[in-house]
Amino acid sequence: MGYLDNFKSAFFWSNVAKLAIFFFVVFILISLLISHFSDVFAGNWEAIAEAEWTDGKWKSYFLIRIAISIAYAVYMVSRKSRNYNQG
C-alpha cells in the first residue's frame, strides 16, 4: 500500500478524526493554560471569554487550532501506517 493510498482508506480517516479531536481538546487546554494561567485556576471564565472569544475573535482562535490539529493528526496517522506497511 502506497503513501497516497492511505488517503483513500476509511480506516485512515477515522483514525485521523479520533486523533484530531483528542489533540484539539489538549491543544485548547494547553493554550489556555499558557495564556491565562491565573484565570483558569481562579475559575474566571468570563475574563478568558472576553479576551479570546468576543467580537468574532473565536473564529480565528478555533480555526487555527482546528487546522493545526488536523494537520498533526494526518501526519501522525500516515507516519504510523507507513511504519506498519514497511515492517
Secondary structure, DSSP 8 states (H G I E B T S, - for coil): --TGGGGG-HHHHHHHHHHHHHHHHHHHHHHHHHHSHHHHHHT-HHHHHHHHTTTTHHHHHHHHHHHHHHHHHHHHHHHHHHHHHH-
